[in-house]
Amino acid sequence: MGRDSVYDIENSIGFLLAKAYQRGFGLFKEQLECYDLTPPQFSLLAFLWIEDGLSQTSLSQKTQVDRTTIGGLIDRLEKLGLVQRLPAPEDRRAHRICLTEKGRGLEKELCTIAGEVTEKFLAPLGVEERTTLRETLRKLRQ
């Protein structure tokens, strides 16, 4: 097999996306460690800051995290005292995931950190490049 037929892994879209994700995840994880939180747990909180009292199923759909995994994330947030499961009035078998006072109280601080991490991560890009990147990623997400 000649050198020309070797797959250029370092320049492949999949490899570049994975490495960019790892870098962004690592930067954010580092900033959340002192709160004993992970980026996926932050995502759940962020959706609850927008709309508190979502069902576990709704959170799973919004975050695109499977139901088993999301259950573990909610368990951890519950242990940290940031959320609580309350019975859903429309279905006794279901629960609404509700922020506690402590969970609501972290919104401003954690959103500021998220903004700072995003700024650091995107620092090499100009305004137009950032817009193009967001639009491109939205298209690929569909």
PyMOL commands that set and color helices and strands:
alter all, ss='L'
color gray80, all
select helices_A, chain A and resi 3-5+9-11+13-35+39-50+56-63+67-79+101-105+107-122+127-141
alter helices_A, ss='H'
color red, helices_A
select strands_A, chain A and resi 54-55+83-88+91-99
alter strands_A, ss='S'
color yellow, strands_A
deselect
rebuild
show_as cartoon
